[in-house]
Amino acid sequence: MKIRVISLSSSNRRRESIRKQLDAQGAPFEFSDAVTAEDALHHIHHYDEHEFLLNCGRAATAAEIACYASHLALWQHCGDGRDPYLILEDDAELDASFMAGLLVVASQIQRRGLIRVSIPAVDDSLRIDDFGRFDIRYCRRAPLLALGYAVSPKAAARLASGGKIVEEPLDKYLQRFWRHGQPVYAIYPPIVRHAPVAAESDIGVRHRPDYGFSTWVRRAARKVENTIARKRFNLIYSFDLLQGD
């Protein structure tokens, strides 16, 4: 499994933080230069502000589009090759169990497709594999956060194909498995969390203006659609699981 760390080339403090951690763990890795906010729109197929508004209640920031483009580029690279990727953002902090957990993830990633290694909560998840110290869980309601996750070439190609048009932030797109069709799994306990440098966010200020009653109604309808789609996906997954995955 190849480890790729998304980082702005100018983020010296963050790069040094994650470099020291990965070196200490004996984990070979490469930096993937993040797309800058100024160049973001040159790296994506299209940004749909109308859909973004319905999904988030506001327009995207340039930094959000840049973050999305940075992950999209790695999905495309991974999908064109044979090796799974572990994708980390540069504000990650590795747990002492990182390498042990990574071995579990590496053994399961081709079978599962997408395994989160950082996850803030697993309240609505289903344990499907037990590896003693770690579990692999299916996320019936995947949380936000794209700090760290492993992806197989097949799943990466699926994510890249379904995510060419930016309609929500990157972590929200990953969360919505019913949209891209890739089930979301997680290793638990997580082996990555936010580092102290994460407090220095690059996303910028996100404003949520009042777009009026008609937009509120459309957003409410979209939320209902998403809930129905999520429950339908989970129902199909549960049936397939009973049949043997």
Biotite code that builds the C-alpha atoms (Angstrom):
import biotite.structure as struc

atoms = struc.array([
    struc.Atom([0.000, 0.000, 0.000], chain_id="A", res_id=1, res_name="MET", atom_name="CA", element="C"),
    struc.Atom([1.347, 3.409, -0.960], chain_id="A", res_id=2, res_name="LYS", atom_name="CA", element="C"),
    struc.Atom([1.068, 6.231, 1.545], chain_id="A", res_id=3, res_name="ILE", atom_name="CA", element="C"),
    struc.Atom([0.315, 9.648, 0.069], chain_id="A", res_id=4, res_name="ARG", atom_name="CA", element="C"),
    struc.Atom([0.154, 12.805, 2.175], chain_id="A", res_id=5, res_name="VAL", atom_name="CA", element="C"),
    struc.Atom([-1.773, 15.755, 0.755], chain_id="A", res_id=6, res_name="ILE", atom_name="CA", element="C"),
    struc.Atom([-0.021, 18.970, 1.681], chain_id="A", res_id=7, res_name="SER", atom_name="CA", element="C"),
    struc.Atom([0.526, 22.445, 0.294], chain_id="A", res_id=8, res_name="LEU", atom_name="CA", element="C"),
    struc.Atom([4.138, 22.787, -0.783], chain_id="A", res_id=9, res_name="SER", atom_name="CA", element="C"),
    struc.Atom([4.375, 25.894, 1.420], chain_id="A", res_id=10, res_name="SER", atom_name="CA", element="C"),
    struc.Atom([3.076, 24.188, 4.599], chain_id="A", res_id=11, res_name="SER", atom_name="CA", element="C"),
    struc.Atom([6.492, 23.613, 6.153], chain_id="A", res_id=12, res_name="ASN", atom_name="CA", element="C"),
    struc.Atom([5.295, 23.157, 9.738], chain_id="A", res_id=13, res_name="ARG", atom_name="CA", element="C"),
    struc.Atom([2.644, 20.600, 8.839], chain_id="A", res_id=14, res_name="ARG", atom_name="CA", element="C"),
    struc.Atom([4.989, 18.735, 6.515], chain_id="A", res_id=15, res_name="ARG", atom_name="CA", element="C"),
    struc.Atom([7.639, 18.474, 9.167], chain_id="A", res_id=16, res_name="GLU", atom_name="CA", element="C"),
    struc.Atom([5.078, 17.228, 11.706], chain_id="A", res_id=17, res_name="SER", atom_name="CA", element="C"),
    struc.Atom([3.767, 14.385, 9.563], chain_id="A", res_id=18, res_name="ILE", atom_name="CA", element="C"),
    struc.Atom([7.214, 13.570, 8.165], chain_id="A", res_id=19, res_name="ARG", atom_name="CA", element="C"),
    struc.Atom([8.632, 13.008, 11.661], chain_id="A", res_id=20, res_name="LYS", atom_name="CA", element="C"),
    struc.Atom([5.715, 10.784, 12.609], chain_id="A", res_id=21, res_name="GLN", atom_name="CA", element="C"),
    struc.Atom([5.867, 8.583, 9.521], chain_id="A", res_id=22, res_name="LEU", atom_name="CA", element="C"),
    struc.Atom([9.644, 8.303, 9.707], chain_id="A", res_id=23, res_name="ASP", atom_name="CA", element="C"),
    struc.Atom([9.389, 7.282, 13.356], chain_id="A", res_id=24, res_name="ALA", atom_name="CA", element="C"),
    struc.Atom([6.894, 4.566, 12.386], chain_id="A", res_id=25, res_name="GLN", atom_name="CA", element="C"),
    struc.Atom([9.174, 3.375, 9.589], chain_id="A", res_id=26, res_name="GLY", atom_name="CA", element="C"),
    struc.Atom([6.473, 4.051, 7.010], chain_id="A", res_id=27, res_name="ALA", atom_name="CA", element="C"),
    struc.Atom([7.660, 5.093, 3.520], chain_id="A", res_id=28, res_name="PRO", atom_name="CA", element="C"),
    struc.Atom([5.501, 7.831, 2.015], chain_id="A", res_id=29, res_name="PHE", atom_name="CA", element="C"),
    struc.Atom([5.352, 10.595, -0.557], chain_id="A", res_id=30, res_name="GLU", atom_name="CA", element="C"),
    struc.Atom([3.911, 14.075, -0.387], chain_id="A", res_id=31, res_name="PHE", atom_name="CA", element="C"),
    struc.Atom([1.250, 14.964, -2.930], chain_id="A", res_id=32, res_name="SER", atom_name="CA", element="C"),
    struc.Atom([1.279, 18.716, -3.481], chain_id="A", res_id=33, res_name="ASP", atom_name="CA", element="C"),
    struc.Atom([-2.181, 20.029, -2.692], chain_id="A", res_id=34, res_name="ALA", atom_name="CA", element="C"),
    struc.Atom([-4.004, 22.114, -5.263], chain_id="A", res_id=35, res_name="VAL", atom_name="CA", element="C"),
    struc.Atom([-4.005, 25.779, -4.287], chain_id="A", res_id=36, res_name="THR", atom_name="CA", element="C"),
    struc.Atom([-7.189, 27.810, -3.970], chain_id="A", res_id=37, res_name="ALA", atom_name="CA", element="C"),
    struc.Atom([-6.021, 29.976, -6.877], chain_id="A", res_id=38, res_name="GLU", atom_name="CA", element="C"),
    struc.Atom([-5.710, 26.970, -9.200], chain_id="A", res_id=39, res_name="ASP", atom_name="CA", element="C"),
    struc.Atom([-8.640, 24.911, -7.909], chain_id="A", res_id=40, res_name="ALA", atom_name="CA", element="C"),
    struc.Atom([-11.043, 25.443, -10.798], chain_id="A", res_id=41, res_name="LEU", atom_name="CA", element="C"),
    struc.Atom([-8.400, 24.289, -13.290], chain_id="A", res_id=42, res_name="HIS", atom_name="CA", element="C"),
    struc.Atom([-8.275, 20.828, -11.708], chain_id="A", res_id=43, res_name="HIS", atom_name="CA", element="C"),
    struc.Atom([-11.946, 19.816, -11.633], chain_id="A", res_id=44, res_name="ILE", atom_name="CA", element="C"),
    struc.Atom([-14.514, 19.063, -14.293], chain_id="A", res_id=45, res_name="HIS", atom_name="CA", element="C"),
    struc.Atom([-17.174, 21.444, -12.990], chain_id="A", res_id=46, res_name="HIS", atom_name="CA", element="C"),
    struc.Atom([-18.389, 23.196, -9.852], chain_id="A", res_id=47, res_name="TYR", atom_name="CA", element="C"),
    struc.Atom([-22.186, 23.186, -9.530], chain_id="A", res_id=48, res_name="ASP", atom_name="CA", element="C"),
    struc.Atom([-23.051, 26.032, -7.173], chain_id="A", res_id=49, res_name="GLU", atom_name="CA", element="C"),
    struc.Atom([-26.789, 25.295, -7.301], chain_id="A", res_id=50, res_name="HIS", atom_name="CA", element="C"),
    struc.Atom([-26.265, 21.726, -6.064], chain_id="A", res_id=51, res_name="GLU", atom_name="CA", element="C"),
    struc.Atom([-23.720, 22.867, -3.507], chain_id="A", res_id=52, res_name="PHE", atom_name="CA", element="C"),
    struc.Atom([-26.280, 25.316, -2.149], chain_id="A", res_id=53, res_name="LEU", atom_name="CA", element="C"),
    struc.Atom([-28.919, 22.587, -1.845], chain_id="A", res_id=54, res_name="LEU", atom_name="CA", element="C"),
    struc.Atom([-26.476, 20.245, -0.141], chain_id="A", res_id=55, res_name="ASN", atom_name="CA", element="C"),
    struc.Atom([-24.802, 22.740, 2.201], chain_id="A", res_id=56, res_name="CYS", atom_name="CA", element="C"),
    struc.Atom([-26.907, 25.893, 2.338], chain_id="A", res_id=57, res_name="GLY", atom_name="CA", element="C"),
    struc.Atom([-24.065, 28.039, 1.001], chain_id="A", res_id=58, res_name="ARG", atom_name="CA", element="C"),
    struc.Atom([-21.564, 28.390, -1.810], chain_id="A", res_id=59, res_name="ALA", atom_name="CA", element="C"),
    struc.Atom([-18.205, 26.634, -1.698], chain_id="A", res_id=60, res_name="ALA", atom_name="CA", element="C"),
    struc.Atom([-15.044, 28.422, -0.683], chain_id="A", res_id=61, res_name="THR", atom_name="CA", element="C"),
    struc.Atom([-12.096, 28.333, -3.068], chain_id="A", res_id=62, res_name="ALA", atom_name="CA", element="C"),
    struc.Atom([-10.147, 26.339, -0.466], chain_id="A", res_id=63, res_name="ALA", atom_name="CA", element="C"),
    struc.Atom([-12.913, 23.696, -0.312], chain_id="A", res_id=64, res_name="GLU", atom_name="CA", element="C"),
    struc.Atom([-12.776, 23.260, -4.073], chain_id="A", res_id=65, res_name="ILE", atom_name="CA", element="C"),
    struc.Atom([-8.984, 23.017, -3.846], chain_id="A", res_id=66, res_name="ALA", atom_name="CA", element="C"),
    struc.Atom([-9.237, 20.323, -1.148], chain_id="A", res_id=67, res_name="CYS", atom_name="CA", element="C"),
    struc.Atom([-11.696, 18.392, -3.303], chain_id="A", res_id=68, res_name="TYR", atom_name="CA", element="C"),
    struc.Atom([-9.418, 18.676, -6.346], chain_id="A", res_id=69, res_name="ALA", atom_name="CA", element="C"),
    struc.Atom([-6.422, 17.457, -4.343], chain_id="A", res_id=70, res_name="SER", atom_name="CA", element="C"),
    struc.Atom([-8.180, 14.243, -3.302], chain_id="A", res_id=71, res_name="HIS", atom_name="CA", element="C"),
    struc.Atom([-9.702, 13.781, -6.765], chain_id="A", res_id=72, res_name="LEU", atom_name="CA", element="C"),
    struc.Atom([-6.227, 13.851, -8.333], chain_id="A", res_id=73, res_name="ALA", atom_name="CA", element="C"),
    struc.Atom([-5.063, 11.042, -6.034], chain_id="A", res_id=74, res_name="LEU", atom_name="CA", element="C"),
    struc.Atom([-8.162, 8.958, -6.777], chain_id="A", res_id=75, res_name="TRP", atom_name="CA", element="C"),
    struc.Atom([-7.396, 9.267, -10.462], chain_id="A", res_id=76, res_name="GLN", atom_name="CA", element="C"),
    struc.Atom([-3.768, 8.246, -9.961], chain_id="A", res_id=77, res_name="HIS", atom_name="CA", element="C"),
    struc.Atom([-4.715, 5.324, -7.735], chain_id="A", res_id=78, res_name="CYS", atom_name="CA", element="C"),
    struc.Atom([-7.436, 4.197, -10.137], chain_id="A", res_id=79, res_name="GLY", atom_name="CA", element="C"),
    struc.Atom([-4.943, 4.101, -12.995], chain_id="A", res_id=80, res_name="ASP", atom_name="CA", element="C"),
    struc.Atom([-2.569, 1.807, -11.104], chain_id="A", res_id=81, res_name="GLY", atom_name="CA", element="C"),
    struc.Atom([-2.563, -1.463, -9.183], chain_id="A", res_id=82, res_name="ARG", atom_name="CA", element="C"),
    struc.Atom([-1.648, -0.379, -5.676], chain_id="A", res_id=83, res_name="ASP", atom_name="CA", element="C"),
    struc.Atom([-4.071, 0.742, -2.963], chain_id="A", res_id=84, res_name="PRO", atom_name="CA", element="C"),
    struc.Atom([-3.388, 4.160, -1.443], chain_id="A", res_id=85, res_name="TYR", atom_name="CA", element="C"),
    struc.Atom([-3.489, 5.316, 2.125], chain_id="A", res_id=86, res_name="LEU", atom_name="CA", element="C"),
    struc.Atom([-4.399, 8.997, 1.784], chain_id="A", res_id=87, res_name="ILE", atom_name="CA", element="C"),
    struc.Atom([-3.561, 11.261, 4.705], chain_id="A", res_id=88, res_name="LEU", atom_name="CA", element="C"),
    struc.Atom([-3.913, 14.993, 5.151], chain_id="A", res_id=89, res_name="GLU", atom_name="CA", element="C"),
    struc.Atom([-0.903, 16.757, 6.616], chain_id="A", res_id=90, res_name="ASP", atom_name="CA", element="C"),
    struc.Atom([-2.609, 17.640, 9.913], chain_id="A", res_id=91, res_name="ASP", atom_name="CA", element="C"),
    struc.Atom([-2.841, 13.972, 10.894], chain_id="A", res_id=92, res_name="ALA", atom_name="CA", element="C"),
    struc.Atom([-1.483, 12.586, 14.130], chain_id="A", res_id=93, res_name="GLU", atom_name="CA", element="C"),
    struc.Atom([-0.599, 8.899, 14.084], chain_id="A", res_id=94, res_name="LEU", atom_name="CA", element="C"),
    struc.Atom([-1.536, 6.622, 16.954], chain_id="A", res_id=95, res_name="ASP", atom_name="CA", element="C"),
    struc.Atom([1.128, 4.385, 18.478], chain_id="A", res_id=96, res_name="ALA", atom_name="CA", element="C"),
    struc.Atom([-0.803, 1.461, 16.935], chain_id="A", res_id=97, res_name="SER", atom_name="CA", element="C"),
    struc.Atom([-0.596, 2.970, 13.436], chain_id="A", res_id=98, res_name="PHE", atom_name="CA", element="C"),
    struc.Atom([1.562, 0.299, 11.802], chain_id="A", res_id=99, res_name="MET", atom_name="CA", element="C"),
    struc.Atom([-0.312, -2.592, 13.414], chain_id="A", res_id=100, res_name="ALA", atom_name="CA", element="C"),
    struc.Atom([-3.620, -1.156, 12.260], chain_id="A", res_id=101, res_name="GLY", atom_name="CA", element="C"),
    struc.Atom([-2.233, -0.435, 8.811], chain_id="A", res_id=102, res_name="LEU", atom_name="CA", element="C"),
    struc.Atom([-1.401, -4.122, 8.376], chain_id="A", res_id=103, res_name="LEU", atom_name="CA", element="C"),
    struc.Atom([-5.056, -4.955, 9.040], chain_id="A", res_id=104, res_name="VAL", atom_name="CA", element="C"),
    struc.Atom([-6.219, -2.294, 6.604], chain_id="A", res_id=105, res_name="VAL", atom_name="CA", element="C"),
    struc.Atom([-3.777, -3.504, 3.945], chain_id="A", res_id=106, res_name="ALA", atom_name="CA", element="C"),
    struc.Atom([-5.085, -7.062, 4.285], chain_id="A", res_id=107, res_name="SER", atom_name="CA", element="C"),
    struc.Atom([-8.693, -5.923, 3.764], chain_id="A", res_id=108, res_name="GLN", atom_name="CA", element="C"),
    struc.Atom([-8.574, -2.971, 1.385], chain_id="A", res_id=109, res_name="ILE", atom_name="CA", element="C"),
    struc.Atom([-8.881, -4.855, -1.907], chain_id="A", res_id=110, res_name="GLN", atom_name="CA", element="C"),
    struc.Atom([-11.933, -6.653, -0.540], chain_id="A", res_id=111, res_name="ARG", atom_name="CA", element="C"),
    struc.Atom([-13.578, -3.622, 1.095], chain_id="A", res_id=112, res_name="ARG", atom_name="CA", element="C"),
    struc.Atom([-12.561, -0.765, -1.224], chain_id="A", res_id=113, res_name="GLY", atom_name="CA", element="C"),
    struc.Atom([-12.674, 2.183, 1.191], chain_id="A", res_id=114, res_name="LEU", atom_name="CA", element="C"),
    struc.Atom([-11.564, 1.994, 4.824], chain_id="A", res_id=115, res_name="ILE", atom_name="CA", element="C"),
    struc.Atom([-11.392, 5.064, 7.011], chain_id="A", res_id=116, res_name="ARG", atom_name="CA", element="C"),
    struc.Atom([-8.461, 5.124, 9.447], chain_id="A", res_id=117, res_name="VAL", atom_name="CA", element="C"),
    struc.Atom([-9.649, 8.255, 11.238], chain_id="A", res_id=118, res_name="SER", atom_name="CA", element="C"),
    struc.Atom([-13.205, 8.339, 12.478], chain_id="A", res_id=119, res_name="ILE", atom_name="CA", element="C"),
    struc.Atom([-14.703, 10.588, 15.170], chain_id="A", res_id=120, res_name="PRO", atom_name="CA", element="C"),
    struc.Atom([-17.540, 8.223, 16.090], chain_id="A", res_id=121, res_name="ALA", atom_name="CA", element="C"),
    struc.Atom([-18.848, 4.760, 15.231], chain_id="A", res_id=122, res_name="VAL", atom_name="CA", element="C"),
    struc.Atom([-22.237, 4.965, 16.920], chain_id="A", res_id=123, res_name="ASP", atom_name="CA", element="C"),
    struc.Atom([-24.101, 3.839, 13.797], chain_id="A", res_id=124, res_name="ASP", atom_name="CA", element="C"),
    struc.Atom([-21.819, 1.125, 12.500], chain_id="A", res_id=125, res_name="SER", atom_name="CA", element="C"),
    struc.Atom([-21.824, -2.630, 12.114], chain_id="A", res_id=126, res_name="LEU", atom_name="CA", element="C"),
    struc.Atom([-18.839, -4.746, 13.092], chain_id="A", res_id=127, res_name="ARG", atom_name="CA", element="C"),
    struc.Atom([-18.200, -7.167, 10.265], chain_id="A", res_id=128, res_name="ILE", atom_name="CA", element="C"),
    struc.Atom([-14.641, -8.407, 10.921], chain_id="A", res_id=129, res_name="ASP", atom_name="CA", element="C"),
    struc.Atom([-12.747, -8.990, 14.171], chain_id="A", res_id=130, res_name="ASP", atom_name="CA", element="C"),
    struc.Atom([-8.953, -8.899, 14.172], chain_id="A", res_id=131, res_name="PHE", atom_name="CA", element="C"),
    struc.Atom([-8.432, -9.020, 17.908], chain_id="A", res_id=132, res_name="GLY", atom_name="CA", element="C"),
    struc.Atom([-7.056, -5.610, 18.677], chain_id="A", res_id=133, res_name="ARG", atom_name="CA", element="C"),
    struc.Atom([-8.995, -4.049, 15.789], chain_id="A", res_id=134, res_name="PHE", atom_name="CA", element="C"),
    struc.Atom([-12.408, -4.323, 14.155], chain_id="A", res_id=135, res_name="ASP", atom_name="CA", element="C"),
    struc.Atom([-13.465, -3.501, 10.628], chain_id="A", res_id=136, res_name="ILE", atom_name="CA", element="C"),
    struc.Atom([-16.856, -1.824, 10.690], chain_id="A", res_id=137, res_name="ARG", atom_name="CA", element="C"),
    struc.Atom([-19.393, -0.902, 8.059], chain_id="A", res_id=138, res_name="TYR", atom_name="CA", element="C"),
    struc.Atom([-20.535, 2.706, 8.492], chain_id="A", res_id=139, res_name="CYS", atom_name="CA", element="C"),
    struc.Atom([-24.304, 2.817, 8.121], chain_id="A", res_id=140, res_name="ARG", atom_name="CA", element="C"),
    struc.Atom([-24.132, 6.580, 8.655], chain_id="A", res_id=141, res_name="ARG", atom_name="CA", element="C"),
    struc.Atom([-20.623, 7.625, 7.708], chain_id="A", res_id=142, res_name="ALA", atom_name="CA", element="C"),
    struc.Atom([-19.312, 10.635, 9.616], chain_id="A", res_id=143, res_name="PRO", atom_name="CA", element="C"),
    struc.Atom([-17.581, 13.596, 8.053], chain_id="A", res_id=144, res_name="LEU", atom_name="CA", element="C"),
    struc.Atom([-13.791, 14.098, 8.034], chain_id="A", res_id=145, res_name="LEU", atom_name="CA", element="C"),
    struc.Atom([-11.376, 13.089, 5.276], chain_id="A", res_id=146, res_name="ALA", atom_name="CA", element="C"),
    struc.Atom([-8.250, 13.141, 7.429], chain_id="A", res_id=147, res_name="LEU", atom_name="CA", element="C"),
    struc.Atom([-7.205, 9.603, 6.589], chain_id="A", res_id=148, res_name="GLY", atom_name="CA", element="C"),
    struc.Atom([-8.559, 6.687, 4.571], chain_id="A", res_id=149, res_name="TYR", atom_name="CA", element="C"),
    struc.Atom([-7.357, 3.790, 2.450], chain_id="A", res_id=150, res_name="ALA", atom_name="CA", element="C"),
    struc.Atom([-8.737, 3.191, -1.004], chain_id="A", res_id=151, res_name="VAL", atom_name="CA", element="C"),
    struc.Atom([-8.314, 0.404, -3.547], chain_id="A", res_id=152, res_name="SER", atom_name="CA", element="C"),
    struc.Atom([-7.737, 1.167, -7.241], chain_id="A", res_id=153, res_name="PRO", atom_name="CA", element="C"),
    struc.Atom([-11.246, -0.023, -8.112], chain_id="A", res_id=154, res_name="LYS", atom_name="CA", element="C"),
    struc.Atom([-12.876, 2.113, -5.428], chain_id="A", res_id=155, res_name="ALA", atom_name="CA", element="C"),
    struc.Atom([-10.669, 5.090, -6.311], chain_id="A", res_id=156, res_name="ALA", atom_name="CA", element="C"),
    struc.Atom([-11.796, 4.895, -9.931], chain_id="A", res_id=157, res_name="ALA", atom_name="CA", element="C"),
    struc.Atom([-15.417, 4.751, -8.761], chain_id="A", res_id=158, res_name="ARG", atom_name="CA", element="C"),
    struc.Atom([-14.965, 7.797, -6.530], chain_id="A", res_id=159, res_name="LEU", atom_name="CA", element="C"),
    struc.Atom([-13.221, 9.730, -9.297], chain_id="A", res_id=160, res_name="ALA", atom_name="CA", element="C"),
    struc.Atom([-15.887, 8.877, -11.839], chain_id="A", res_id=161, res_name="SER", atom_name="CA", element="C"),
    struc.Atom([-18.763, 9.876, -9.578], chain_id="A", res_id=162, res_name="GLY", atom_name="CA", element="C"),
    struc.Atom([-17.070, 12.964, -8.193], chain_id="A", res_id=163, res_name="GLY", atom_name="CA", element="C"),
    struc.Atom([-16.049, 14.910, -11.271], chain_id="A", res_id=164, res_name="LYS", atom_name="CA", element="C"),
    struc.Atom([-18.622, 17.586, -10.528], chain_id="A", res_id=165, res_name="ILE", atom_name="CA", element="C"),
    struc.Atom([-18.199, 19.335, -7.179], chain_id="A", res_id=166, res_name="VAL", atom_name="CA", element="C"),
    struc.Atom([-21.610, 19.401, -5.502], chain_id="A", res_id=167, res_name="GLU", atom_name="CA", element="C"),
    struc.Atom([-20.534, 19.314, -1.839], chain_id="A", res_id=168, res_name="GLU", atom_name="CA", element="C"),
    struc.Atom([-17.321, 19.409, 0.222], chain_id="A", res_id=169, res_name="PRO", atom_name="CA", element="C"),
    struc.Atom([-14.942, 16.494, -0.147], chain_id="A", res_id=170, res_name="LEU", atom_name="CA", element="C"),
    struc.Atom([-15.763, 14.880, 3.203], chain_id="A", res_id=171, res_name="ASP", atom_name="CA", element="C"),
    struc.Atom([-19.494, 15.144, 2.543], chain_id="A", res_id=172, res_name="LYS", atom_name="CA", element="C"),
    struc.Atom([-19.055, 13.471, -0.841], chain_id="A", res_id=173, res_name="TYR", atom_name="CA", element="C"),
    struc.Atom([-17.135, 10.608, 0.774], chain_id="A", res_id=174, res_name="LEU", atom_name="CA", element="C"),
    struc.Atom([-19.863, 10.354, 3.414], chain_id="A", res_id=175, res_name="GLN", atom_name="CA", element="C"),
    struc.Atom([-22.618, 9.904, 0.837], chain_id="A", res_id=176, res_name="ARG", atom_name="CA", element="C"),
    struc.Atom([-21.999, 6.304, -0.199], chain_id="A", res_id=177, res_name="PHE", atom_name="CA", element="C"),
    struc.Atom([-25.415, 6.174, -1.869], chain_id="A", res_id=178, res_name="TRP", atom_name="CA", element="C"),
    struc.Atom([-24.172, 8.764, -4.345], chain_id="A", res_id=179, res_name="ARG", atom_name="CA", element="C"),
    struc.Atom([-20.844, 7.233, -5.372], chain_id="A", res_id=180, res_name="HIS", atom_name="CA", element="C"),
    struc.Atom([-21.904, 3.634, -4.694], chain_id="A", res_id=181, res_name="GLY", atom_name="CA", element="C"),
    struc.Atom([-18.894, 2.678, -2.581], chain_id="A", res_id=182, res_name="GLN", atom_name="CA", element="C"),
    struc.Atom([-19.642, 1.272, 0.899], chain_id="A", res_id=183, res_name="PRO", atom_name="CA", element="C"),
    struc.Atom([-17.665, 3.037, 3.634], chain_id="A", res_id=184, res_name="VAL", atom_name="CA", element="C"),
    struc.Atom([-15.786, 0.980, 6.206], chain_id="A", res_id=185, res_name="TYR", atom_name="CA", element="C"),
    struc.Atom([-13.627, 1.990, 9.161], chain_id="A", res_id=186, res_name="ALA", atom_name="CA", element="C"),
    struc.Atom([-10.952, 0.444, 11.325], chain_id="A", res_id=187, res_name="ILE", atom_name="CA", element="C"),
    struc.Atom([-11.689, 0.733, 15.010], chain_id="A", res_id=188, res_name="TYR", atom_name="CA", element="C"),
    struc.Atom([-10.101, 1.936, 17.198], chain_id="A", res_id=189, res_name="PRO", atom_name="CA", element="C"),
    struc.Atom([-8.916, 4.579, 14.737], chain_id="A", res_id=190, res_name="PRO", atom_name="CA", element="C"),
    struc.Atom([-5.184, 4.823, 14.082], chain_id="A", res_id=191, res_name="ILE", atom_name="CA", element="C"),
    struc.Atom([-5.168, 8.486, 13.004], chain_id="A", res_id=192, res_name="VAL", atom_name="CA", element="C"),
    struc.Atom([-6.552, 11.611, 14.632], chain_id="A", res_id=193, res_name="ARG", atom_name="CA", element="C"),
    struc.Atom([-6.185, 15.362, 14.238], chain_id="A", res_id=194, res_name="HIS", atom_name="CA", element="C"),
    struc.Atom([-2.829, 16.830, 15.261], chain_id="A", res_id=195, res_name="ALA", atom_name="CA", element="C"),
    struc.Atom([-2.569, 20.154, 17.137], chain_id="A", res_id=196, res_name="PRO", atom_name="CA", element="C"),
    struc.Atom([-1.616, 21.876, 13.866], chain_id="A", res_id=197, res_name="VAL", atom_name="CA", element="C"),
    struc.Atom([-5.153, 21.078, 12.618], chain_id="A", res_id=198, res_name="ALA", atom_name="CA", element="C"),
    struc.Atom([-6.377, 24.141, 14.501], chain_id="A", res_id=199, res_name="ALA", atom_name="CA", element="C"),
    struc.Atom([-4.773, 26.193, 11.734], chain_id="A", res_id=200, res_name="GLU", atom_name="CA", element="C"),
    struc.Atom([-7.449, 25.482, 9.134], chain_id="A", res_id=201, res_name="SER", atom_name="CA", element="C"),
    struc.Atom([-6.805, 26.265, 5.471], chain_id="A", res_id=202, res_name="ASP", atom_name="CA", element="C"),
    struc.Atom([-10.471, 26.032, 4.456], chain_id="A", res_id=203, res_name="ILE", atom_name="CA", element="C"),
    struc.Atom([-11.310, 29.616, 5.320], chain_id="A", res_id=204, res_name="GLY", atom_name="CA", element="C"),
    struc.Atom([-14.486, 31.257, 6.579], chain_id="A", res_id=205, res_name="VAL", atom_name="CA", element="C"),
    struc.Atom([-17.734, 29.650, 5.428], chain_id="A", res_id=206, res_name="ARG", atom_name="CA", element="C"),
    struc.Atom([-20.787, 31.915, 5.414], chain_id="A", res_id=207, res_name="HIS", atom_name="CA", element="C"),
    struc.Atom([-24.345, 30.609, 5.354], chain_id="A", res_id=208, res_name="ARG", atom_name="CA", element="C"),
    struc.Atom([-26.533, 33.448, 4.036], chain_id="A", res_id=209, res_name="PRO", atom_name="CA", element="C"),
    struc.Atom([-30.313, 33.471, 4.151], chain_id="A", res_id=210, res_name="ASP", atom_name="CA", element="C"),
    struc.Atom([-31.483, 32.324, 0.713], chain_id="A", res_id=211, res_name="TYR", atom_name="CA", element="C"),
    struc.Atom([-35.193, 32.509, 1.499], chain_id="A", res_id=212, res_name="GLY", atom_name="CA", element="C"),
    struc.Atom([-38.082, 30.161, 2.084], chain_id="A", res_id=213, res_name="PHE", atom_name="CA", element="C"),
    struc.Atom([-38.105, 28.451, -1.325], chain_id="A", res_id=214, res_name="SER", atom_name="CA", element="C"),
    struc.Atom([-34.475, 27.395, -0.955], chain_id="A", res_id=215, res_name="THR", atom_name="CA", element="C"),
    struc.Atom([-35.190, 26.183, 2.573], chain_id="A", res_id=216, res_name="TRP", atom_name="CA", element="C"),
    struc.Atom([-37.987, 23.971, 1.196], chain_id="A", res_id=217, res_name="VAL", atom_name="CA", element="C"),
    struc.Atom([-35.723, 22.548, -1.528], chain_id="A", res_id=218, res_name="ARG", atom_name="CA", element="C"),
    struc.Atom([-32.996, 21.850, 1.030], chain_id="A", res_id=219, res_name="ARG", atom_name="CA", element="C"),
    struc.Atom([-35.467, 20.094, 3.299], chain_id="A", res_id=220, res_name="ALA", atom_name="CA", element="C"),
    struc.Atom([-36.609, 17.950, 0.378], chain_id="A", res_id=221, res_name="ALA", atom_name="CA", element="C"),
    struc.Atom([-32.977, 17.116, -0.460], chain_id="A", res_id=222, res_name="ARG", atom_name="CA", element="C"),
    struc.Atom([-32.357, 15.965, 3.099], chain_id="A", res_id=223, res_name="LYS", atom_name="CA", element="C"),
    struc.Atom([-35.359, 13.656, 2.900], chain_id="A", res_id=224, res_name="VAL", atom_name="CA", element="C"),
    struc.Atom([-34.110, 12.275, -0.428], chain_id="A", res_id=225, res_name="GLU", atom_name="CA", element="C"),
    struc.Atom([-30.691, 11.607, 1.083], chain_id="A", res_id=226, res_name="ASN", atom_name="CA", element="C"),
    struc.Atom([-32.168, 9.880, 4.118], chain_id="A", res_id=227, res_name="THR", atom_name="CA", element="C"),
    struc.Atom([-34.277, 7.585, 1.932], chain_id="A", res_id=228, res_name="ILE", atom_name="CA", element="C"),
    struc.Atom([-31.315, 6.818, -0.350], chain_id="A", res_id=229, res_name="ALA", atom_name="CA", element="C"),
    struc.Atom([-29.038, 6.072, 2.627], chain_id="A", res_id=230, res_name="ARG", atom_name="CA", element="C"),
    struc.Atom([-31.556, 3.719, 4.239], chain_id="A", res_id=231, res_name="LYS", atom_name="CA", element="C"),
    struc.Atom([-32.187, 1.957, 0.940], chain_id="A", res_id=232, res_name="ARG", atom_name="CA", element="C"),
    struc.Atom([-28.437, 1.444, 0.398], chain_id="A", res_id=233, res_name="PHE", atom_name="CA", element="C"),
    struc.Atom([-28.055, 0.088, 3.929], chain_id="A", res_id=234, res_name="ASN", atom_name="CA", element="C"),
    struc.Atom([-30.985, -2.268, 3.456], chain_id="A", res_id=235, res_name="LEU", atom_name="CA", element="C"),
    struc.Atom([-29.460, -3.677, 0.268], chain_id="A", res_id=236, res_name="ILE", atom_name="CA", element="C"),
    struc.Atom([-26.073, -3.984, 1.964], chain_id="A", res_id=237, res_name="TYR", atom_name="CA", element="C"),
    struc.Atom([-27.598, -5.849, 4.907], chain_id="A", res_id=238, res_name="SER", atom_name="CA", element="C"),
    struc.Atom([-29.333, -8.263, 2.533], chain_id="A", res_id=239, res_name="PHE", atom_name="CA", element="C"),
    struc.Atom([-26.099, -8.879, 0.640], chain_id="A", res_id=240, res_name="ASP", atom_name="CA", element="C"),
    struc.Atom([-24.280, -9.440, 3.921], chain_id="A", res_id=241, res_name="LEU", atom_name="CA", element="C"),
    struc.Atom([-26.792, -12.117, 4.906], chain_id="A", res_id=242, res_name="LEU", atom_name="CA", element="C"),
    struc.Atom([-26.211, -13.774, 1.552], chain_id="A", res_id=243, res_name="GLN", atom_name="CA", element="C"),
    struc.Atom([-22.463, -13.695, 2.171], chain_id="A", res_id=244, res_name="GLY", atom_name="CA", element="C"),
    struc.Atom([-20.240, -10.855, 0.942], chain_id="A", res_id=245, res_name="ASP", atom_name="CA", element="C"),
])
